[in-house]
Amino acid sequence: MAGEGPELGDLLSMGVTLALCVAAGFGLGWLVDLPFGTFPVFALVGLLLGVGAAALYVYKLFERYSGKG
């Protein structure tokens, strides 16, 4: 039935958002690594933060469509 779950646009934007969270986290960590010469320390920290942000986004989205939010 219509209106019960995410539509195609929601799913496409979710994919883009997930990719951007992970890429932005890694990219910002890499930018911090450049002046200090500490690669891959902050890149990995940024990657983990990006994955965490993506997981939080997915959780909030599932909460919205499950009817609890």
OpenMM code with the backbone's topology and positions (N, CA, C; nanometers):
from openmm import Vec3, app, unit

residues = "MET ALA GLY GLU GLY PRO GLU LEU GLY ASP LEU LEU SER MET GLY VAL THR LEU ALA LEU CYS VAL ALA ALA GLY PHE GLY LEU GLY TRP LEU VAL ASP LEU PRO PHE GLY THR PHE PRO VAL PHE ALA LEU VAL GLY LEU LEU LEU GLY VAL GLY ALA ALA ALA LEU TYR VAL TYR LYS LEU PHE GLU ARG TYR SER GLY LYS GLY".split()
positions = [
    Vec3(0.0834, -0.1191, 0.0000),
    Vec3(0.0000, 0.0000, 0.0000),
    Vec3(0.0869, 0.1242, 0.0000),
    Vec3(0.0379, 0.2271, -0.0634),
    Vec3(0.1130, 0.3517, -0.0712),
    Vec3(0.1143, 0.4218, 0.0635),
    Vec3(0.2265, 0.4859, 0.0935),
    Vec3(0.2375, 0.5653, 0.2149),
    Vec3(0.2864, 0.4890, 0.3371),
    Vec3(0.3129, 0.3597, 0.3240),
    Vec3(0.3552, 0.2824, 0.4400),
    Vec3(0.5057, 0.2822, 0.4587),
    Vec3(0.5801, 0.3008, 0.3542),
    Vec3(0.7248, 0.2926, 0.3643),
    Vec3(0.7913, 0.4006, 0.2813),
    Vec3(0.9217, 0.3925, 0.2739),
    Vec3(0.9942, 0.4926, 0.1959),
    Vec3(0.9672, 0.4776, 0.0466),
    Vec3(0.9699, 0.5887, -0.0225),
    Vec3(0.9524, 0.5875, -0.1664),
    Vec3(1.0894, 0.5844, -0.2324),
    Vec3(1.0904, 0.5773, -0.3647),
    Vec3(1.2156, 0.5661, -0.4389),
    Vec3(1.3087, 0.6838, -0.4097),
    Vec3(1.2552, 0.8029, -0.4058),
    Vec3(1.3371, 0.9207, -0.3776),
    Vec3(1.4010, 0.9147, -0.2400),
    Vec3(1.3272, 0.8634, -0.1419),
    Vec3(1.3819, 0.8481, -0.0070),
    Vec3(1.4989, 0.7503, -0.0069),
    Vec3(1.4836, 0.6408, -0.0791),
    Vec3(1.5884, 0.5396, -0.0831),
    Vec3(1.7125, 0.5891, -0.1570),
    Vec3(1.6914, 0.6631, -0.2653),
    Vec3(1.8052, 0.7178, -0.3389),
    Vec3(1.8808, 0.8201, -0.2546),
    Vec3(1.8061, 0.9064, -0.1860),
    Vec3(1.8733, 1.0064, -0.1027),
    Vec3(1.9433, 0.9404, 0.0156),
    Vec3(1.8897, 0.8278, 0.0630),
    Vec3(1.9547, 0.7563, 0.1716),
    Vec3(2.0892, 0.7020, 0.1250),
    Vec3(2.0956, 0.6467, 0.0068),
    Vec3(2.2216, 0.5957, -0.0458),
    Vec3(2.3256, 0.7039, -0.0623),
    Vec3(2.2833, 0.8174, -0.1155),
    Vec3(2.3755, 0.9296, -0.1336),
    Vec3(2.4231, 0.9818, 0.0018),
    Vec3(2.3322, 0.9933, 0.0969),
    Vec3(2.3682, 1.0426, 0.2298),
    Vec3(2.4657, 0.9491, 0.2992),
    Vec3(2.4445, 0.8199, 0.2885),
    Vec3(2.5359, 0.7234, 0.3499),
    Vec3(2.6755, 0.7352, 0.2901),
    Vec3(2.6823, 0.7438, 0.1588),
    Vec3(2.8119, 0.7562, 0.0927),
    Vec3(2.8813, 0.8860, 0.1319),
    Vec3(2.8055, 0.9949, 0.1404),
    Vec3(2.8648, 1.1230, 0.1769),
    Vec3(2.9131, 1.1252, 0.3212),
    Vec3(2.8407, 1.0619, 0.4109),
    Vec3(2.8847, 1.0556, 0.5511),
    Vec3(3.0197, 0.9862, 0.5618),
    Vec3(3.0320, 0.8722, 0.4967),
    Vec3(3.1564, 0.7957, 0.5043),
    Vec3(3.2702, 0.8708, 0.4343),
    Vec3(3.2437, 0.9239, 0.3154),
    Vec3(3.3477, 0.9947, 0.2405),
    Vec3(3.3895, 1.1233, 0.3113),
    Vec3(3.2937, 1.1959, 0.3662),
    Vec3(3.3272, 1.3205, 0.4359),
    Vec3(3.4080, 1.2925, 0.5618),
    Vec3(3.3715, 1.1895, 0.6349),
    Vec3(3.4478, 1.1539, 0.7540),
    Vec3(3.5914, 1.1191, 0.7203),
    Vec3(3.6098, 1.0355, 0.6191),
    Vec3(3.7452, 0.9982, 0.5779),
    Vec3(3.8210, 1.1189, 0.5244),
    Vec3(3.7542, 1.1981, 0.4408),
    Vec3(3.8195, 1.3149, 0.3802),
    Vec3(3.8639, 1.4174, 0.4834),
    Vec3(3.7783, 1.4455, 0.5803),
    Vec3(3.8165, 1.5415, 0.6835),
    Vec3(3.9308, 1.4881, 0.7693),
    Vec3(3.9275, 1.3591, 0.7984),
    Vec3(4.0376, 1.2991, 0.8729),
    Vec3(4.1676, 1.3048, 0.7949),
    Vec3(4.1591, 1.2802, 0.6655),
    Vec3(4.2776, 1.2874, 0.5807),
    Vec3(4.3331, 1.4296, 0.5764),
    Vec3(4.2440, 1.5290, 0.5710),
    Vec3(4.2892, 1.6685, 0.5705),
    Vec3(4.3586, 1.7063, 0.7011),
    Vec3(4.3147, 1.6481, 0.8104),
    Vec3(4.3817, 1.6729, 0.9382),
    Vec3(4.5174, 1.6029, 0.9397),
    Vec3(4.5274, 1.4869, 0.8774),
    Vec3(4.6530, 1.4120, 0.8724),
    Vec3(4.7611, 1.4825, 0.7909),
    Vec3(4.7219, 1.5545, 0.6864),
    Vec3(4.8200, 1.6139, 0.5951),
    Vec3(4.9243, 1.7011, 0.6658),
    Vec3(4.8840, 1.8016, 0.7438),
    Vec3(4.9872, 1.8884, 0.8030),
    Vec3(5.0698, 1.8198, 0.9120),
    Vec3(5.0156, 1.7181, 0.9752),
    Vec3(5.0857, 1.6528, 1.0853),
    Vec3(5.1639, 1.5292, 1.0420),
    Vec3(5.1393, 1.4802, 0.9224),
    Vec3(5.2074, 1.3613, 0.8735),
    Vec3(5.1728, 1.2362, 0.9522),
    Vec3(5.0482, 1.2264, 0.9960),
    Vec3(5.0065, 1.1146, 1.0798),
    Vec3(4.9170, 1.0151, 1.0067),
    Vec3(4.9122, 1.0229, 0.8735),
    Vec3(4.8247, 0.9321, 0.7988),
    Vec3(4.8573, 0.7892, 0.8348),
    Vec3(4.7644, 0.7079, 0.8652),
    Vec3(4.6199, 0.7088, 0.8499),
    Vec3(4.5434, 0.7292, 0.9803),
    Vec3(4.6050, 0.7835, 1.0837),
    Vec3(4.5411, 0.7896, 1.2156),
    Vec3(4.4086, 0.8647, 1.2106),
    Vec3(4.4119, 0.9922, 1.1718),
    Vec3(4.2889, 1.0710, 1.1727),
    Vec3(4.1952, 1.0328, 1.0589),
    Vec3(4.2509, 0.9791, 0.9514),
    Vec3(4.1654, 0.9312, 0.8429),
    Vec3(4.0787, 0.8151, 0.8918),
    Vec3(4.1376, 0.7255, 0.9697),
    Vec3(4.0596, 0.6132, 1.0235),
    Vec3(3.9595, 0.6600, 1.1283),
    Vec3(3.9999, 0.7564, 1.2112),
    Vec3(3.9065, 0.8115, 1.3099),
    Vec3(3.7897, 0.8785, 1.2377),
    Vec3(3.8192, 0.9563, 1.1353),
    Vec3(3.7140, 1.0202, 1.0572),
    Vec3(3.6249, 0.9193, 0.9882),
    Vec3(3.6864, 0.8124, 0.9378),
    Vec3(3.6077, 0.7069, 0.8736),
    Vec3(3.5119, 0.6432, 0.9730),
    Vec3(3.5602, 0.6146, 1.0923),
    Vec3(3.4729, 0.5568, 1.1950),
    Vec3(3.3612, 0.6535, 1.2342),
    Vec3(3.3929, 0.7812, 1.2450),
    Vec3(3.2892, 0.8797, 1.2766),
    Vec3(3.1866, 0.8896, 1.1631),
    Vec3(3.2335, 0.8805, 1.0398),
    Vec3(3.1428, 0.8826, 0.9252),
    Vec3(3.0510, 0.7621, 0.9227),
    Vec3(3.1064, 0.6459, 0.9535),
    Vec3(3.0241, 0.5239, 0.9592),
    Vec3(2.9232, 0.5353, 1.0733),
    Vec3(2.9661, 0.5923, 1.1858),
    Vec3(2.8743, 0.6126, 1.2982),
    Vec3(2.7614, 0.7088, 1.2622),
    Vec3(2.7956, 0.8167, 1.1923),
    Vec3(2.6936, 0.9121, 1.1493),
    Vec3(2.5966, 0.8466, 1.0509),
    Vec3(2.6478, 0.7645, 0.9613),
    Vec3(2.5619, 0.6946, 0.8656),
    Vec3(2.4698, 0.5964, 0.9378),
    Vec3(2.5218, 0.5268, 1.0370),
    Vec3(2.4396, 0.4321, 1.1130),
    Vec3(2.3293, 0.5053, 1.1890),
    Vec3(2.3631, 0.6192, 1.2471),
    Vec3(2.2634, 0.6989, 1.3183),
    Vec3(2.1542, 0.7479, 1.2224),
    Vec3(2.1950, 0.7877, 1.1032),
    Vec3(2.0990, 0.8320, 1.0018),
    Vec3(2.0033, 0.7191, 0.9640),
    Vec3(2.0582, 0.6007, 0.9424),
    Vec3(1.9746, 0.4854, 0.9065),
    Vec3(1.8799, 0.4516, 1.0208),
    Vec3(1.9287, 0.4554, 1.1429),
    Vec3(1.8448, 0.4273, 1.2594),
    Vec3(1.7282, 0.5254, 1.2670),
    Vec3(1.7560, 0.6535, 1.2497),
    Vec3(1.6501, 0.7547, 1.2542),
    Vec3(1.5498, 0.7345, 1.1414),
    Vec3(1.5997, 0.6971, 1.0238),
    Vec3(1.5101, 0.6740, 0.9106),
    Vec3(1.4212, 0.5525, 0.9352),
    Vec3(1.4776, 0.4437, 0.9862),
    Vec3(1.3974, 0.3262, 1.0173),
    Vec3(1.2959, 0.3574, 1.1256),
    Vec3(1.3353, 0.4373, 1.2212),
    Vec3(1.2438, 0.4769, 1.3282),
    Vec3(1.1249, 0.5544, 1.2712),
    Vec3(1.1521, 0.6423, 1.1744),
    Vec3(1.0464, 0.7213, 1.1125),
    Vec3(0.9460, 0.6318, 1.0391),
    Vec3(0.9975, 0.5348, 0.9639),
    Vec3(0.9090, 0.4518, 0.8825),
    Vec3(0.8503, 0.3330, 0.9575),
    Vec3(0.8989, 0.3060, 1.0765),
    Vec3(0.8407, 0.1960, 1.1535),
    Vec3(0.7193, 0.2417, 1.2340),
    Vec3(0.6957, 0.3729, 1.2364),
    Vec3(0.5802, 0.4250, 1.3065),
    Vec3(0.6068, 0.4631, 1.4510),
    Vec3(0.7313, 0.4490, 1.4952),
    Vec3(0.7649, 0.4829, 1.6334),
    Vec3(0.8101, 0.6266, 1.6484),
    Vec3(0.8447, 0.6914, 1.5385),
    Vec3(0.8992, 0.8277, 1.5457),
    Vec3(0.8008, 0.9227, 1.5004),
] * unit.nanometer
topology = app.Topology()
chain = topology.addChain("A")
for resn in residues:
    res = topology.addResidue(resn, chain)
    for name in ("N", "CA", "C"):
        topology.addAtom(name, app.Element.getBySymbol(name[0]), res)
